């Protein structure tokens, strides 16, 4: 059973090189279409998850969205080598706002993987 009810967009980030969640990374969630709007901005919790009403579906309708992960800023704050990645954008479409969209973001200072999880 999922920990989230139907609908919503959840975001979770893990620094796989360090083997820990991206506690404190700044993220933004924007709706691009049909009505452009910044829906959320904040920092990830100690678990690496974004706790915001959009996780529960607030403000989510069918349309195009973008998440911005402020990786470079976060890595600089961790006193980590490498400033290759800066802001990582991820654009995606929501056709059915009743479905839940989980976005697991796994990264190192040099690359990333981002996909729709379950």
N, C-alpha and C positions, 0 to 999 in steps of 0.2 A: 504494500500500500504506500502511495506517495505521501510525503509529509506536507504537500501543498494541495489545496483543492484545485479544481479545474480553473483555468484562466490564469493570467498573470505572466510576468517575466521575472525569473530569478537569475541572479548572477553570482558566480562563485569563482574565486581566483586562487591559484596555488603556484608558488614559486617552486617548481620541481627540482631546480638545481640545489636549492637550500633545503628542500623537503619540508616546507611549511606553508601555511596559508598566508595570503598577502594582507595581513592585518594592517588596516589604515590606508590602503591604496584608495585614491580618489577615482570615482567612476561617475559617468553621466549617462543618462538614458534620454534620448530624444525621439519624438515621433516626427518623421519627415513628411509623411502623407497619410491621410488626406488633409489634416490640419496641423501644420508645423507647431511644435511646442516642446520645450524642455520639460520632461515629466519628473525627473529626479536627478539629484546630484548629492553625493555624500561619500563617506568613507566606509570601506569594508570592515566588518566586525572581526574579532579575534579568530573566528572560524573561517574567515575569508569570504563570508557570504554578505550580500547587500540586503540590509533590513529596511525595506521601504514598502509603502502601500501598493506599489506596482507589482510586488511579488504576489499579492492577493488579488490582482486584477484591476485595481483602481486606475482609471484613466486609459486602460488598454482597449483599443478597438481595432478592427481590421485595418491594416495599412502597412506602411514601411517604417522601420525603426533603425536607430543607430545607437550603439553603446560605445563610449569612449573610455578606454582604460589608460590611466596616466601612469604608465609603467616607468618611464625614465625618472620622473619625479620621485616615485616610490623607491626605486633602486638607489637613487642618490641619498635618500633619507636612511637607507639601510647600510650606508657606507660600503657599497658593493662596487667592484670593478666593472667597468664597461658602461657606456652610455649609448649603446647602439640603438636600442628601442627608445622611442619617445612616447607619443600618444598612439595607441593602437585602436583604430576604429573597426567596428564590426557592424555591417548593415545586413538586415534581414527583413523578411516579410511575414506578417501575421495575417493569414487568410481566415482563420476561425478563432475569434477572441475567446471562445469557450475552452480552447486547449491551453495547457500550460507550456511555456517555453522556458526550458532550463538551459543556461549558457555557461558551461564549465570552461574556464580560461586557464590553461596550463602554460607556463612560460619559464624562460631562463633569461639572463641578460641579453642573449643573442637570438632568440626565436620564440615562437609560440604556437599553440594549437588551440583552436576555438571551434566549437561545434554545438549543435542542438542535442542536449542530453535528454534523459528521461526523468 
